[in-house]
């Protein structure tokens, strides 16, 4: 087994950490999109694949680490391992079903040569451009702003805007991730939110630049499937209570209010819903007005349907409370 060593010597400017399981179909395109330079290293963290993912990654000169079967848990598990094993100053985290865009490669070159970053900057995120595929793996639709809206991003020449969230594709200073406690390998979902909130609690700032970062090839879902994914207890093999695990982890760490400040939406909805039993009999207009104001505020900050997204988060919080079991993943190097 590999000893978890967070004091790894910095040997590269950039480490690309890729996570995947049975990703052989997508990995070649991802590796082709990556820079091939001496100051960049590639790491592939495999979650017990049954296909030839590991062989493909090895042929692409990646450092490959296999997460032991009993430790295969969620995307954060692989990113946790990748952070420990990376030797770069910066880490670019990618999923195996992504392709890095040339526009972000140019941004990486800009970042490397310029030294005028805004104070406290510890990371960057660009646009995740979803490419929705059908059962035959054909792209049937696309959307260019899926994680953050255009209004939440800033111009590249100004190093973007402070970001309140990011998806699976993100660029962080390795030291900032470790200072925040690394990715939490024991949460099913919202691991990005969990890490980002801890980054901000430590004084770091993630910035969003309005340029394409990755193409993300993901299954097309109908409206009914998206509702089930948002409100249901389970989707295919995924248990949908990661938000509750995140809340439990922060409660145990004493950082719950830092999480609420960073991600207030589901907690604000909960507060609004609490007013219904408190006031509905004596002053029924009070809960109505309060909840309408909450919907209006979320619509102003995001879009109206995000109320439903955060309502689903609230359900996941209740389902996941008490289901958080921290552990250290076991893994080994494959050569």
N, C-alpha and C positions, 0 to 999 in steps of 0.2 A: 504494500500500500504506500501511497505518497504521503509524506509528512506535509501538513498544511503550513506553509511558510509564507508569511506576509511581508518578509523582509528581503524579497528577491531583488537582486541587483538590477538597476536600470541599464539595459543594454541596447534598447531600440528607441526610436522616437515614437513609433506606433505599433501597438499590438492589435490585430484583428481577431476577436473572439467570436467564433461561430458555434451555435448550439444546434443539435439536430437529433432526430431519431427516424430511422428508415427514410433518410433524405436523399438517397442515391439519385433519384430522378432530377432533383433541383440543384444539387451541389456543383456539378460542372459549370453551369451558367454563373453561379455565384463566384466561384473561384476565378473564372475568366474575367469577371468584372473588377477583381481586386488588383491593387498595385503590386508590381513585382520588383521590389527594391531591397537593397541590403539593410536599410534602416527600418524596414517594416517586417514584422513577423506574423505568421498565421497560426492560429490555434483552433483546432476543431474538438469540441467536447461532445462526445456521443453518449446518448442515454440508452445503451443496450440495444442497438439496432439489430435487425434480423436480415438486412439486405447488405449491399456492398459499400455502404457509406464510408466505413473506415478505410477500405482499400482506396476509394476515390480520393479521400483527404490525404492519405499517405502519398499517393502519386502526385499530388499537388504540392508536395513538400511542406505540408502542415505538420505541426506538432499535435499529436492526437492523444487524447485522454479519454478513457472509458470509465463512465460512472458505473459502479457495481450495481447489480440488479436491485438489491435491497435499498439502495439509495436513490433510485430513479423516482423523482417526485414531481417536478415542475420546471418551467423554463429558468427560474431563478437558481435552481440547483446547478445547472451547467454554467451559468454566468458567474456564480460564486466560485466554482472550480477554476474557470478561465481567468478570473481576476487574481487568484492566488498564484497561478502558474505563468501569467503574463510577465514579460520583462520590458515592457514599453512604458514610456512616460505617459502617453495617451493610450486609451483603449477604445476601439470602435467595436461596439457590440452589435452583432447581426444574427438574425434567424436564418436557418438553412433555406427557407423558401423566399429569400430576398435576393435582389441583384443591386449592387451598388451603382449609383448613377454617376456619369462623368462629371456632372456639375459639382457634385460633392467632392470628387477627387481634386478638382481645381481649388475648392475651398480648403482642402487639406494642405495643398501646396501654399496657399496664402497664409494659413495659420502657422506653417512651419517657418516661414521667412520673416513674418512680421511680429513685432514685440510690443504692440500697443493695445492689448486687451483691456476691456473695462475692468475696474477693480472687482475682486472676488469671483471672477469668472472661473468655473471649474469644468464646464462642459458645453456642448452644442448639440442641437437637434435641428434637422431640416424636415422637408415634407416627406411623409410616407405616402407613396402613390399606390393605392391598392389596384391590383389587376385581378378581377374576379374570374375564376375558372369554373367550367362545368365539370360533369363527371368524366368527360373525355379529355380533360385538361386543356380545353380551348378557352381562350380569354373571351368572355362574353360581355364584360362591362368594365368600367374603370372609374376611379375617383381620385383626384389629386390632393385633396385636403381631408385626410381621414382621422388624424390624431389631433392636430391643431388647426384652427381656421386661419385664413389669410390675415385677419385682423390681429391674431395673437403672435404673428411673426413680424420680423423687422428686416430692413435692408442689409445685405451682406456687408456693404462698405461701412456700416455702423455697427457691425457685429451683432445684428439682430436685436431682439427684445428679450427681457427676462421671461422664461417659460414657466408655466404652472403645471406642466405635465409632459410626458414623452412616452413613446411606444417602445417596441423591442429594439428599434434601431436608434442608437444614441452614442455620442462620443463624450467620454469623461476622462479627466485626469485620474490616473490609477490611484495616486495618493489620496485624492478626495473621496473615492469610493471606499478605500480602506479606512480612512478617518471616520467615515459615517457608519462603519461596521460591516461593509461589504453587502452584497445582495443577500437577502434572507432565503436560504435554500428550502425553508419549511412552509412557504406559502404557495397555494395553488395559483392564485390570480393576483392582479394588481400589484405585482412585485415592483413594477416601474414606479407606481405611486409611492409605495413604501420606501424605496431607496431615495427617490427625489425629495420626499418630505424630510428625511434624515440628512440629506445633503444640505438643504436649506437651513435646518436646525443648527448645523455646524457652521453656518455663515457663508456657504458656497452659493453660487448663482449659475443656473443653467440658462443658456441663451438660445432662442429660436431664430434661425435665419430662413428667409423665404426663398428657398431654392430646393429643387428635388434632391432628396438624399438616397432613397431606395425605391425600387419597384418591388412591391410585396404581392406575391402570387398566392392568393387565398381563395377558398371555396366560395362560390356564390350562394347566398342565403336568401330565401324568400322572406317577406315581411313576417309571416307566421313563425318561421324558424328563428328570426332575429328576436321576436317576442319571447319565444321559449328560451333562447339563450340568455335573455336579460332577466326573466322572471322565474324560470324553472329551477329546480334543485339540481338538475343534472343535464348535461348535453353530451350525447354520445358517451365517451369514456371519461369526460371531465366532470368533476364534482364542483358545483358552482357555489362555493362558500368562502372563496379566498379573501373577500373583503372582511369577513368576520375574523379570519386568522390575522390579517393585518392589524385590525383594531386590538385584538387580544395581545399581539406582540408589543404594540405600543403601550397598552395598559401595563403590561409586566415591566416594561422598560421605563415607565414613568414619563413617557413622551406623548401621551394621548392628546393633550391640548395643543401640542405642536402639530400633530396630525390634523386636528380640527381646523386650526388656523390655515393650514396649507390646503386642505380639501374640505371646505365647510358644507358642501352641497347636500349630501345625504343627511347630515346632522341637522341642517336647517329645515329640511323637509320633515324630519322626525319631530322637531320642535313645533312646526306648524300643525302636524297631525295631532299632537298632544293637546292643542287648544280645543279640539272638537269635543272630547268628553268633559273638559273643564268648563266650557262656556256655552255649549250648544243649547242647554235647557233654559238658561236665564238670559243670555245675550247671544243668540244664534248668529247675528251678523259679525261678531268679533272673529270667530274662527274662519268664517267665509272670507272676510277682508284680509286677514293675516295670510291665509293660504294663497289667495289670489296675488297678493303682493310678492310672496315667495316665488310663485310661478312667473310673475312679470320680471323679477330680478334675474332669475335663471335665464329667461328668454333674452334679456338684455345682455347678460354676460356671455351666453352661448347661443342656443336656439331653443324654441319652446319644447321640442321633443326630448331635450336633455333632462327635463323633469322626470320623464319616464325612465331614462337611463339611471339617474340617481335614486329613483324610487326602487329600481331593481337592485342597486348597490345596497340600499337600506335592508332589503329582504335578505341579501347575502350576508350582511353583517350579523343579523339575528341567527341565521342558519349556521354561521361559522364560529360564533362565540363558544369558546371551550374546545374547539377542534384544532388548536395550534399545538404542535409537538416539535419543539426545536431539536435539531440534530446536526451532526457534522457529516457530510457525505463522504463515502469511501470511494476511491477511484484509483486508477493506475495508468501509467504511460504505456502507449502501444507504439511499437517501432517495427 
